[in-house]
């Protein structure tokens, strides 16, 4: 059984129990990458025009929400899907951008298993409902982290046990 990245799978449906949490690491937002993404996929002025953004409530360009969710996806692949017996995802249930993200921000990413159930239609596979969050880590530890992204989605994962055959 292969993982989402092609490596041997070690994480199966049975391992994804409600309440289980995964630390997906901390990502530092790269300003050049953030701008390049916005120029290609989301060229709104507050993402791509430093002069206009400086005159706005943001004070500088902010990340496209879709760039931010792509950072979440990369962390999810690197810390879970790279070792999980994952099939596809049937889709998102919730996607919320809760605060502006800026170049240089350090975003701590976490994933929690909310629910799971074996598939009736596809024996050997189970549906897992997951919730991910990204929170800005402030340099001053006395300041609490600010949540910038929340995403809830479902994934299909292969069973390890006899029902998988």
C-alpha positions in Angstrom: 0.0 0.0 0.0 1.4 3.4 -1.0 1.0 6.8 0.7 -0.1 10.0 -1.0 3.5 10.6 -2.1 4.2 7.1 -3.2 6.2 5.9 -0.1 5.1 2.9 1.8 2.0 3.7 3.9 2.1 3.4 7.7 -0.9 5.4 8.7 -4.3 3.8 7.9 -8.0 4.5 8.6 -7.8 2.5 11.9 -5.1 5.0 13.1 -7.3 8.1 12.5 -9.4 8.1 15.6 -11.6 11.1 16.6 -9.6 13.4 18.9 -6.2 12.5 17.4 -4.1 15.6 16.6 -1.2 16.1 14.3 1.3 18.9 14.6 2.0 19.9 11.0 4.9 22.3 11.9 5.5 26.0 11.4 5.7 27.7 8.1 7.3 31.1 7.5 5.5 33.0 4.8 8.0 33.8 2.0 7.2 37.3 0.6 8.5 36.6 -2.9 6.5 33.4 -3.2 3.4 35.1 -1.8 3.6 37.8 -4.4 4.4 35.5 -7.3 1.3 33.3 -6.4 -0.9 36.4 -6.2 0.4 37.8 -9.5 -0.4 34.5 -11.2 -3.6 33.4 -9.5 -5.2 36.3 -7.5 -3.9 39.7 -8.8 -6.1 41.9 -6.6 -4.4 45.2 -5.6 -4.1 44.3 -1.9 -2.1 41.2 -2.8 0.1 42.6 -5.6 0.4 46.4 -5.3 2.7 47.5 -2.4 1.9 51.2 -2.9 -1.8 50.8 -2.8 -1.6 48.3 0.0 0.5 50.7 2.0 -2.4 53.2 1.9 -4.9 50.7 3.0 -5.9 49.3 6.4 -3.4 46.5 5.8 -0.3 48.7 5.4 1.4 46.3 3.1 0.4 43.5 0.7 -1.4 40.5 2.3 -1.5 36.9 1.1 -4.2 35.6 -1.1 -6.4 33.2 1.0 -5.8 30.6 -1.6 -2.0 31.0 -1.1 -2.6 30.5 2.6 -4.6 27.3 2.1 -1.9 26.0 -0.3 0.6 26.4 2.6 -1.8 24.3 4.7 -2.0 21.7 2.0 1.8 21.5 1.8 2.0 21.0 5.6 -0.7 18.3 5.4 1.1 16.4 2.7 4.5 16.7 4.4 3.3 15.5 7.8 0.4 13.2 7.2 -0.3 12.2 3.5 3.4 11.4 3.0 2.8 8.3 5.2 -0.9 7.7 5.0 -2.8 5.1 3.0 -4.9 7.9 1.5 -7.2 7.7 -1.5 -8.9 11.0 -2.7 -10.8 13.6 -0.8 -14.5 14.0 -1.5 -14.3 17.7 -0.7 -14.3 20.6 1.7 -17.0 21.3 4.3 -15.7 24.6 5.6 -12.9 27.1 4.6 -12.5 30.3 6.6 -9.9 33.0 6.3 -9.9 34.6 9.7 -7.1 37.2 9.6 -4.8 38.7 7.1 -1.5 36.9 6.5 1.7 38.8 5.7 5.2 38.1 4.4 7.4 36.9 7.3 4.5 35.5 9.4 5.2 32.3 11.1 2.1 30.0 10.9 1.7 27.0 13.2 -0.4 24.3 11.6 -2.4 21.6 13.3 -4.8 18.9 12.2 -7.5 17.1 14.2 -9.5 14.0 13.4 -13.2 14.9 14.1 -15.1 11.8 12.9 -14.7 8.6 10.8 -16.8 5.8 9.4 -16.2 2.9 7.0 -17.5 3.3 3.6 -20.7 1.3 2.7 -20.2 1.9 -1.1 -16.4 1.1 -1.2 -15.3 -1.7 1.0 -11.8 -1.3 2.3 -12.0 2.5 2.5 -13.2 4.8 5.3 -14.2 8.5 5.3 -12.4 10.7 7.8 -13.5 14.2 8.7 -10.6 16.4 9.5 -10.2 20.0 10.7 -7.1 22.0 10.1 -6.0 25.3 11.6 -3.2 27.8 11.0 -2.3 30.3 13.7 0.1 33.2 13.5 2.8 32.8 16.1 3.6 36.2 17.6 7.3 37.0 18.4 6.3 38.0 21.9 5.2 34.8 23.6 2.9 36.8 25.9 0.7 37.6 22.9 -1.6 34.6 22.1 -1.4 33.1 18.6 -4.0 34.4 16.2 -5.9 31.9 14.1 -5.7 32.8 10.4 -7.2 29.8 8.7 -9.7 27.0 9.5 -10.5 24.2 7.1 -12.8 21.2 7.6 -12.8 18.5 5.0 -13.2 14.8 4.4 -10.5 12.3 3.2 -10.8 8.7 2.1 -8.3 6.3 3.7 -7.7 2.7 3.2 -8.3 0.2 6.0 -5.4 -1.9 7.2 -7.5 -4.8 8.4 -9.2 -7.7 6.7 -12.0 -5.5 5.4 -9.4 -3.9 3.1 -9.1 -7.1 1.0 
